[in-house]
Amino acid sequence: MTRAAVVGCGDISVVHLAAIEAMDDVELVGVCDADRARAAEVGQRLRVPALDDHRRLLEELRPDVVHVCTPHDQHAPVALDCLDAGVAVLLEKPVAHTVPEALRVVEAAAAHPDVKIGVCLQNRYNTPVQALRQLVDSGDLGTVHGASASVLWHRTPAYYAARPWRGRRERSGGGVLINQAIHTLDLVQWLVGDVVRVRGRAGTYELADVIDVEDTATLVLDHAGGARSVFVATVTNAVDAPVTIDLATEHATVQLRQDLVVRWADGRVDTVGEGSVVTAGRAYWGASHGRLVEDFYARLQEPEPFWIGPREALASLSIIDAVYAEGLDRPGTVPTPD
């Protein structure tokens, strides 16, 4: 029986706890949160010990795997302590809230090659995404000219008030790009190819009196091999619209929403559906957290690193960091004619 623990009992922990419960050969041995009351509530509900210090959890409960579901600025410190203790780590995205912190995790993972570490970029496990990656790898699409992608979502001031760290750069690392859009950015670079040049702007246009991170961003990405992608993300949309990725290729146009639709130049149309989505969390989180968690545990005894590790997760974070380096735009006013 593999012993699991969860550090961080906020919203996303619900999905990890459900995934652990679903596996017959995994036992939840404890939870941890800096908020003692929150940890106690979860521990009481699940009938496991609850602690407020992850180092005590490592010493006293001796888990085999720790799921890190903390605010972003705690990802690296908890992961480093777990690796040093020889405990496998499954990190929520992002790998860290800054690139320097992420590099510390990359270096620590390299220094502990026998300790498994993974990062939850779970949308790679979506059935349509897997099908599209296989199609790209097959060469049937011909040359991939580029992609366009959008994350047009809606977040209110109350969303940030409920978890203030989300809107503070020193704790979250950023706004819509690092919190909501990072999954889609990861897919674009994974499907189209490594990004070698980034141009873009990020700004706080609607929520400037609430947060000090961006609520909107636009990017142009140049990929190795010559493809170019454009990317738009915001949390100021009127509703949570479906995430979109469109690929322009030599032999087909590709649309990825919840389903994958491939329209071939010869008139054929292929569709790959996700099917019904059942999740313990919010619907827009999708159903693939459980798939990634199960796969991570299935590979624990394999000698190779987990395929979505810190170095792999660094790619999308580095794209985001390049945009942040340009600084944030702030709202202005349109001059009124006299």
C-alpha positions as CSV (number, residue, x, y, z in Angstrom):
1,M,0.0,0.0,0.0
2,T,1.4,3.4,-1.1
3,R,1.1,6.1,1.6
4,A,0.0,9.5,0.3
5,A,-0.4,12.9,1.9
6,V,-1.7,16.2,0.7
7,V,-0.1,19.5,1.6
8,G,-2.4,22.5,1.0
9,C,-6.2,22.0,1.6
10,G,-7.5,24.7,-0.7
11,D,-9.8,24.3,-3.7
12,I,-7.6,22.2,-5.9
13,S,-6.9,19.6,-3.2
14,V,-10.4,18.3,-3.6
15,V,-9.5,16.8,-7.0
16,H,-6.3,15.2,-5.6
17,L,-8.1,13.8,-2.6
18,A,-10.7,12.3,-4.8
19,A,-8.0,10.7,-7.1
20,I,-6.3,9.2,-4.1
21,E,-9.5,7.8,-2.8
22,A,-10.2,6.2,-6.2
23,M,-7.1,4.1,-6.1
24,D,-7.3,0.8,-4.2
25,D,-3.6,0.5,-3.5
26,V,-3.1,4.0,-2.2
27,E,-3.8,5.1,1.4
28,L,-4.2,8.8,2.5
29,V,-2.2,9.1,5.7
30,G,-2.5,12.8,6.4
31,V,-3.2,16.3,5.3
32,C,-1.5,19.6,6.0
33,D,-2.3,23.3,5.7
34,A,-0.8,26.5,7.2
35,D,-4.4,27.3,8.1
36,R,-4.9,25.1,11.1
37,A,-8.7,25.3,11.0
38,R,-8.8,24.3,7.4
39,A,-6.4,21.4,7.9
40,A,-8.4,20.2,10.9
41,E,-11.7,20.3,9.0
42,V,-10.4,18.2,6.2
43,G,-8.6,15.8,8.5
44,Q,-11.7,15.3,10.6
45,R,-13.8,14.7,7.5
46,L,-11.4,12.2,6.1
47,R,-10.4,10.7,9.5
48,V,-6.7,11.3,9.0
49,P,-4.1,13.3,11.0
50,A,-4.0,17.0,10.2
51,L,-0.9,19.1,10.6
52,D,0.1,22.7,9.9
53,D,3.8,22.2,9.0
54,H,4.8,20.0,6.1
55,R,8.1,19.2,7.7
56,R,6.4,17.6,10.6
57,L,4.2,15.7,8.2
58,L,7.2,14.3,6.5
59,E,8.8,13.3,9.8
60,E,5.8,12.0,11.7
61,L,3.6,10.4,9.0
62,R,6.4,9.3,6.5
63,P,4.4,9.3,3.3
64,D,5.7,7.8,0.1
65,V,4.1,10.5,-2.0
66,V,3.2,14.1,-1.2
67,H,0.7,16.1,-3.3
68,V,1.6,19.8,-3.2
69,C,-1.6,21.9,-3.5
70,T,-0.4,25.1,-1.8
71,P,-0.4,28.6,-3.1
72,H,2.2,29.0,-5.8
73,D,5.0,30.5,-3.7
74,Q,5.1,27.4,-1.5
75,H,5.4,24.9,-4.4
76,A,9.2,25.0,-4.6
77,P,9.9,25.0,-0.8
78,V,7.7,22.0,-0.1
79,A,8.9,20.1,-3.1
80,L,12.6,20.7,-2.2
81,D,11.9,19.4,1.4
82,C,10.2,16.3,0.0
83,L,12.9,15.5,-2.5
84,D,15.5,15.9,0.3
85,A,13.5,13.5,2.4
86,G,13.3,10.9,-0.4
87,V,9.6,11.4,-0.8
88,A,8.0,11.5,-4.3
89,V,6.2,14.7,-5.2
90,L,3.2,15.6,-7.3
91,L,3.1,19.3,-7.8
92,E,0.2,21.4,-8.8
93,K,0.9,23.9,-11.6
94,P,3.0,26.0,-11.9
95,V,6.2,24.2,-11.0
96,A,7.0,27.4,-9.0
97,H,5.9,31.0,-8.9
98,T,9.0,32.3,-10.5
99,V,11.6,30.9,-13.0
100,P,14.5,31.1,-10.4
101,E,12.4,29.0,-8.0
102,A,11.5,26.6,-10.7
103,L,15.2,26.1,-11.6
104,R,15.8,25.2,-8.0
105,V,13.3,22.4,-8.3
106,V,14.8,21.3,-11.6
107,E,18.2,21.1,-10.1
108,A,17.0,19.3,-7.0
109,A,15.1,16.7,-9.1
110,A,18.4,16.1,-11.0
111,A,20.2,15.7,-7.7
112,H,17.7,13.1,-6.6
113,P,17.1,10.9,-9.7
114,D,15.7,8.1,-7.7
115,V,12.8,10.3,-6.3
116,K,9.9,10.7,-8.6
117,I,8.5,14.2,-9.2
118,G,5.7,15.3,-11.5
119,V,3.8,18.5,-12.3
120,C,0.0,18.6,-12.9
121,L,-0.3,19.7,-16.5
122,Q,-3.2,17.3,-16.8
123,N,-4.8,18.7,-20.0
124,R,-2.2,16.6,-21.9
125,Y,-4.2,13.6,-20.7
126,N,-7.4,14.9,-22.3
127,T,-8.6,12.3,-24.9
128,P,-8.8,14.9,-27.8
129,V,-5.4,16.3,-26.9
130,Q,-3.8,12.9,-26.9
131,A,-5.4,12.2,-30.3
132,L,-4.1,15.5,-31.7
133,R,-0.6,14.9,-30.5
134,Q,-0.6,11.4,-32.1
135,L,-1.9,13.1,-35.3
136,V,0.9,15.7,-35.2
137,D,3.5,13.0,-34.6
138,S,2.2,10.8,-37.4
139,G,3.0,13.5,-40.0
140,D,-0.4,13.2,-41.6
141,L,-1.2,16.8,-41.0
142,G,1.9,17.8,-43.0
143,T,3.6,21.1,-42.0
144,V,2.1,22.8,-38.9
145,H,2.1,26.5,-39.8
146,G,1.0,27.6,-36.4
147,A,-1.8,27.9,-33.8
148,S,-4.2,30.4,-32.4
149,A,-5.5,29.9,-28.8
150,S,-7.8,31.7,-26.4
151,V,-8.7,31.5,-22.7
152,L,-11.6,33.9,-22.2
153,W,-12.8,33.5,-18.7
154,H,-14.6,35.5,-16.0
155,R,-13.4,36.2,-12.5
156,T,-14.9,38.6,-10.0
157,P,-13.4,40.6,-7.2
158,A,-15.0,38.0,-4.8
159,Y,-12.8,35.3,-6.4
160,Y,-9.7,37.1,-5.3
161,A,-11.1,38.1,-2.0
162,A,-11.7,34.4,-1.2
163,R,-8.0,33.6,-1.7
164,P,-6.1,36.9,-1.6
165,W,-2.8,35.2,-2.7
166,R,-4.3,34.7,-6.2
167,G,-4.1,38.4,-6.8
168,R,-0.7,39.2,-5.3
169,R,2.4,38.8,-7.5
170,E,4.7,38.0,-4.6
171,R,2.6,34.9,-3.8
172,S,1.0,33.8,-7.1
173,G,3.8,34.9,-9.4
174,G,1.2,36.5,-11.8
175,G,-2.4,36.5,-12.9
176,V,-4.4,35.0,-15.7
177,L,-1.3,33.6,-17.5
178,I,0.2,31.7,-14.6
179,N,-3.1,30.8,-12.9
180,Q,-5.7,30.1,-15.6
181,A,-4.0,30.1,-19.0
182,I,-0.8,28.1,-18.3
183,H,-2.5,24.8,-19.2
184,T,-3.4,26.1,-22.7
185,L,0.0,27.7,-23.2
186,D,1.6,24.3,-22.3
187,L,-0.6,22.6,-24.9
188,V,0.3,25.1,-27.6
189,Q,4.1,24.6,-27.1
190,W,3.7,20.8,-26.7
191,L,1.6,20.4,-29.9
192,V,3.3,23.0,-32.2
193,G,6.9,22.8,-30.9
194,D,9.4,24.6,-28.6
195,V,9.0,28.3,-28.4
196,V,12.1,30.3,-29.3
197,R,10.8,33.8,-29.3
198,V,8.0,35.5,-27.2
199,R,6.4,38.9,-27.8
200,G,3.5,40.1,-25.8
201,R,1.9,42.4,-23.3
202,A,0.0,41.8,-20.1
203,G,-2.1,44.3,-18.3
204,T,-4.6,44.9,-15.5
205,Y,-7.5,46.6,-17.2
206,E,-10.6,45.7,-15.2
207,L,-9.5,44.6,-11.8
208,A,-6.7,47.1,-11.1
209,D,-8.3,48.2,-7.8
210,V,-8.4,44.5,-6.6
211,I,-5.2,42.8,-7.8
212,D,-1.7,43.7,-8.7
213,V,-1.3,41.0,-11.4
214,E,-2.6,40.9,-15.0
215,D,-6.2,40.2,-15.9
216,T,-5.5,40.1,-19.7
217,A,-2.6,39.2,-21.9
218,T,-1.8,38.8,-25.6
219,L,1.2,36.8,-27.0
220,V,2.9,36.1,-30.3
221,L,5.0,32.9,-30.2
222,D,7.7,31.8,-32.7
223,H,8.3,28.1,-32.6
224,A,11.4,26.1,-33.6
225,G,10.9,25.1,-37.2
226,G,9.2,28.4,-38.2
227,A,5.6,28.0,-37.0
228,R,4.0,31.0,-35.3
229,S,1.2,31.1,-32.8
230,V,-1.0,33.8,-31.3
231,F,-2.5,33.6,-27.8
232,V,-5.1,35.6,-25.9
233,A,-6.1,35.2,-22.3
234,T,-8.3,37.2,-20.0
235,V,-10.4,36.9,-16.8
236,T,-12.5,39.9,-17.8
237,N,-14.8,38.1,-20.3
238,A,-18.5,38.3,-19.6
239,V,-18.6,34.5,-19.1
240,D,-16.3,31.5,-19.0
241,A,-16.1,30.7,-22.7
242,P,-14.7,27.4,-24.0
243,V,-11.0,27.3,-24.3
244,T,-9.9,27.2,-27.9
245,I,-6.9,25.9,-29.8
246,D,-6.9,26.0,-33.6
247,L,-4.1,24.6,-35.7
248,A,-3.3,25.7,-39.3
249,T,-1.6,22.8,-41.1
250,E,-0.6,21.8,-44.6
251,H,-3.4,19.2,-45.0
252,A,-6.1,20.2,-42.6
253,T,-7.5,22.8,-40.2
254,V,-7.8,21.6,-36.6
255,Q,-10.2,22.9,-34.0
256,L,-9.8,21.8,-30.3
257,R,-12.6,22.7,-27.9
258,Q,-13.9,20.1,-25.6
259,D,-13.8,17.9,-28.7
260,L,-11.3,17.7,-31.5
261,V,-12.5,18.4,-35.1
262,V,-10.2,17.8,-38.0
263,R,-11.3,19.1,-41.4
264,W,-9.1,17.7,-44.1
265,A,-8.3,19.4,-47.4
266,D,-10.0,16.5,-49.3
267,G,-13.3,17.1,-47.5
268,R,-13.1,14.5,-44.8
269,V,-14.1,15.5,-41.2
270,D,-12.8,13.5,-38.2
271,T,-14.1,14.1,-34.6
272,V,-12.7,12.8,-31.3
273,G,-14.8,13.5,-28.3
274,E,-13.9,13.6,-24.6
275,G,-17.2,12.0,-23.5
276,S,-18.9,12.8,-20.3
277,V,-16.8,14.7,-17.8
278,V,-17.0,13.7,-14.2
279,T,-14.8,15.6,-11.7
280,A,-14.7,16.2,-8.0
281,G,-13.8,19.9,-8.7
282,R,-15.1,22.6,-11.0
283,A,-16.2,21.6,-14.5
284,Y,-13.6,23.7,-16.3
285,W,-10.8,21.8,-14.5
286,G,-11.7,18.8,-16.8
287,A,-11.5,15.1,-16.0
288,S,-7.8,14.5,-16.5
289,H,-6.5,15.2,-13.1
290,G,-7.4,11.7,-12.0
291,R,-5.7,10.2,-15.1
292,L,-2.5,12.0,-14.4
293,V,-2.5,11.1,-10.8
294,E,-3.2,7.4,-11.5
295,D,-0.4,7.4,-14.2
296,F,2.0,9.0,-11.8
297,Y,1.5,6.3,-9.2
298,A,1.6,3.6,-11.8
299,R,5.1,4.8,-12.8
300,L,6.5,5.2,-9.3
301,Q,8.8,2.2,-9.5
302,E,10.0,2.9,-13.0
303,P,13.6,4.1,-13.2
304,E,12.8,6.9,-15.7
305,P,11.7,10.3,-14.6
306,F,8.0,11.1,-14.9
307,W,7.3,12.5,-18.3
308,I,5.8,15.8,-17.1
309,G,8.5,16.8,-14.6
310,P,9.9,20.1,-13.5
311,R,12.1,20.7,-16.6
312,E,9.1,20.0,-18.9
313,A,6.9,22.3,-16.9
314,L,9.5,25.0,-17.0
315,A,8.7,25.6,-20.7
316,S,5.3,27.2,-20.2
317,L,6.5,29.2,-17.2
318,S,9.4,30.6,-19.2
319,I,7.0,31.8,-21.9
320,I,5.0,33.6,-19.2
321,D,8.1,35.0,-17.6
322,A,9.2,36.6,-20.9
323,V,5.9,38.5,-21.0
324,Y,6.1,39.6,-17.4
325,A,9.6,41.0,-18.1
326,E,7.9,43.6,-20.2
327,G,6.0,45.0,-17.3
328,L,2.2,45.4,-16.8
329,D,-0.1,47.9,-18.5
330,R,-2.6,49.7,-16.3
331,P,-6.0,51.1,-17.3
332,G,-6.3,54.4,-19.0
333,T,-9.2,56.6,-20.1
334,V,-10.4,57.6,-23.5
335,P,-10.2,61.4,-23.9
336,T,-13.6,63.0,-24.2
337,P,-14.0,65.5,-27.0
338,D,-14.7,69.1,-26.0
